[in-house]
């Protein structure tokens, strides 16, 4: 009878229960709610009689009192804590201990297509709480991950709104899509710059192949699963987060001043032509001149506001947030504004059926800067004034400079007019049905619609000789992404005695479509932005071009998780993916299996009596993942048809089209096979926890293009194919110590270090190397070499032995026919008496060997302090700026002070003629140590006393001040050694500083209010 | 009833699940078959006359490329001559000096660029020659298209063999990867292949085109180039016969030497072949020529000021030769088009043959990108005719052709540039060589012309030119690296 009653009540839902309780007798229940962690009392906890609207809240001391039926169930809800349901059972006193969500997340880990108890995980998965991300000044959520997770290397660019480059466990691919896969609430993305960090509940980083393989097709570079905040049962909680601050360039390079500049340019002329007259008759007359960096940089404002409402009943929960971020660039005129809105709703429609959706919208407006501005600020001659006395622009041409620095950067800032607007709607809907007790069927559909518009307008102007425009031009580019993903999973979960089993089976289909259209018109007038339409341009001057890509994929996947007595763990995954990229002459389908096993040693009987180790788990896994991030249809030969092939006859243009490329006949998937061994342990009453792991990851048949003979006559002289095998081997270590003293002092210190060794195992060209890294290097010389036995993209060039001091020195060397005093003296490695390509050697490794971070939090009464330190070590960078010269570009003060300018003046720095072909050739002078350590984030917070706030009906007010990148220590002579790769060239261009965006520090004041 | 509902949900869900799992594989076949987007697959090309037309157009379009007309071409073919030098500011692109003093090594990027540019032309020609024959189209047009492709292929190989000697000879498309890496073919065979192409081209090309096709290769262009090819091999009877034929095809010298190089006199009566260049604002990316830009007067709106005339050239003109002022822009002068050249600046002289008046410079495009590149002029044909006639013992014809060129150069002024009247074969030869120097100055002819004459050491020796080495340039080192030893280097490099 009781069984039947239960069943009916369950099936009938809330109304029957309500009728039922109406007959029960009411009693007064009193008690106190405390935090399971620090045992403090929690005010404002929602206390609700289950199935009714009857509820109350705890007071400032955490105490509550409520009238409820003697057989009722009370629901205790508070944001940040695990909701607890407690049957009254005729008791009049109930003391409740709530576990914080963070503890819960520590125990449950988000993995692909579900969650797993941390104890059951056999792969390598790192979890980061949303609040650790939103605590930083970073506008991009991934940027804030820097230094937080062992083995995850983040390279940030200081440009507002830009996305960082993220490498998980070393560079495993050198072509196509190098980024990790982001899965936001089940929808796949390549970039998450549209996400407001405050909307994130949790990030889960899948580091090893066995955890990644459930995302087979796109997992080879790692997967980051992002769960956004969902509604929680309880009264509405309104939160406001706001901050205001500014960014300031740090470690600014000092350039030569006007006098020094004039001096060194005269030396350069003399070096090129001994008989030529100096350009500057009296260098000292120019004084300090213009400091172009100071002219172009500013302290940039950063403002951030976010408001959210969260709450719900048992049947419906909601989370709604609005965000606003404005970030100025440290270069004048650059500006980035992001608006975000997000709504998620979950409905328990029937006891077995839950449906819900998340939808978020982002709008980004930016005022852009000319991509060459950093080069211009570096190169501009300090002898040129910003403005002449009459207010007109200083003109480099008036000083006879021309060539590589024939510009006034202020003109570029004033006349470069480009605005970008990016709109994006993403979301997903799902339905989850539980049936036959152990089965859950979930179907979800998600998608993204994004539109990006870039509008550039060049007015008619005459600023300097070289910077002018005789005909106005309007350029409009629109770019659209329309992506969808449909997923179905069926999960079976059951326990038989000591056996715990979960089986997952699923299918996915997805489609990713990009379309862009570019157009331009000349002679567009300008009186207001209302004129900026192509229609106003001259007839016969309008152009239009477009393009796009389409990728589809279909996948099947399955996973079995088995554990015995929570002691022996076994996980197995298989995914089969079909990807359209490989359609027509490719290996259309790929299979990606994985297995993992674990042993919780401390669960064994023989460990019961020892007190040293509180917890010990050994784990190991193996898996295979794929990388479909290659160009679409790489094996299909296509027709080239562009403006460069247009023929003119009698002044009229005619379309030209032909074949000017070659393609491989067949392409295999690029696969990564990884093995992972790990250990998790806790000591000292769980205060000290340690996680450590070793991995060995091999990329097989990596896809990229290699140079082929130019005599084949193709436009690019390149051919794509399965070219090489790579290996990343490494070690990761994470230790956390957390404790709380009796004197209201609590702290947690967590240190992580990742060691990675990157190596090329084999290349299809045998011992023939792949040269790369020509971007931003003088004469396009290739500064990196990827060859068997070396790391990917190792710096490669001549070893500098010294500087030629005089003619006799030159005459006695292998460079006797070409060198001049003041030039680099190179080591004749092979001793054949000439310096040529065969003398080049490996000069450095742009892949950091060590990356580390230290995260710590300290709490004392109402104060809290966060302190994060982060760094990399054993890494090299290439300073390409020094030798990237066409003429009279400026020099750094460091170069000026140390240059060779006559016998005996320097044995390490060359003469002003550092830009000559021989001196600019990649060599050891330009390779510098790229190690750095920085105070990544420091934040001090204070929570206003609750007694005061309660009078104002405010639950919590916290004020904070923080600083990001406030202290940076490194030896590198450029702005920052934190240098990624050129996105157009890939990892063979990693670590080359070709006027990178300068590093900046951010200082903020903030306020958080919860109502 | 509740049980029923529960079962119903189960059934629906199982049906939904099964159907989803089943339908996905069912649609997979089409779902994954995605064709290239915004790019025509090559298998659908080469089907119509229109495709053939586009493919031939592409050959002409590519001739404007940077590699064909700008730094790589000027570095390899012009700057090493005694008529031209690097120019620009001392510190700008100083590596170009290595071409002037012959110290350029195989790693100089301009060699790779020049090499690549020629082989890109050759690939586009080979695409046409391989694929057009099978297209069902107008037979006479097809024959003409094939002849046009052969002309450009011959022109490109001529530039290659002249610069490098033995080069890989690709007369067909590589069938597969095994044909990518081929060795250098002895230059005699390369010359033979060029001659064969030019024979075919002359046979298949019309003497002239309707106005709408102005700028395509003509029979006259094929014959004139063949004459030049023959001249480089000292096949004087062929030079004479080809030039004699060209001289019957209606070409003449344009009366005003200076004006013949201006925009409004492109494709004039003297023009044998020009690379057709335009700035069309409504055709994005088509204003690719940087020929005029890189040579434009530095310090003005016109360009960068590279490849400038030398003092040697300025001194080479006889008194009263109108070509001196027409070839050289001097600092401080006012051009016939009214542009005032600043009196001070980096270089004393600039190339006037690539000059585009400042008022016609359009910002937002390469400066002077509308200027055609004069590849061959009738004056060259006359001088080749003169040289061949002289070598073959016909000094009268030699002097007639030579003096025709000199007559125009007087610009209507009497008493200057007297007719050559010598009867001495060697003196006439010297006069013709001298005439070539001034008539064709700054047109990328001089350097290889002097080498052909066997006077490399005599003319360029003071600049560092070495016999036995500098007759040809080095094969680009990157290309040798990529060939894994299949390609060999020229002696001395």
Interface residues (C-beta under 8 A of the other chain):
Chain A: X7 X8 X11 X12 X265 X268 X269 X272 X273 X276 X350 X352 X353 X397 X400 X402 X403 X404 X433 X435 X436 X441 X443 X458 X465 X468 X469 X470 X471 X473 X488 X490 X507 X509 X518 X520 X522 X538 X540 X541 X542 X543 X545 X546 X547 X548 X549 X550 X551 X552 X553 X554 X556 X578 X579 X580 X583 X584 X588 X632 X633 X636 X637 X638 X639 X640 X641 X642 X643 X644 X645 X646 X647 X648 X649 X650 X651 X652 X653 X654 X655 X656 X657 X658 X659 X660 X662 X665 X707 X708 X709 X710 X711 X712 X713 X714 X715 X717 X765 X768 X779 X780 X817 X818 X836 X837 X885 X886 X887 X888 X915 X916 X917
Chain B: X2 X5 X6 X9 X10 X13 X14 X16 X17 X20 X21 X24 X25 X28 X31 X32 X33 X34 X35 X36 X37 X38 X39 X40 X41 X42 X43 X45 X51 X53 X54 X55 X56 X57 X58 X59 X60 X61 X62 X64 X65 X88 X89 X90 X91 X92 X93 X94 X95 X98 X103 X105 X107 X108 X109 X112 X115 X116 X119 X120 X121 X122 X123 X124 X126 X127 X128 X167 X168 X170 X174 X176 X180 X181 X182 X209 X211 X212 X213 X214 X215 X216 X267 X276 X277 X278 X280 X281 X282 X283 X284 X285 X286 X287 X288 X298 X299 X300 X301 X304 X345 X346 X361 X362 X363 X364 X476 X477 X478 X479 X481 X482 X483 X484
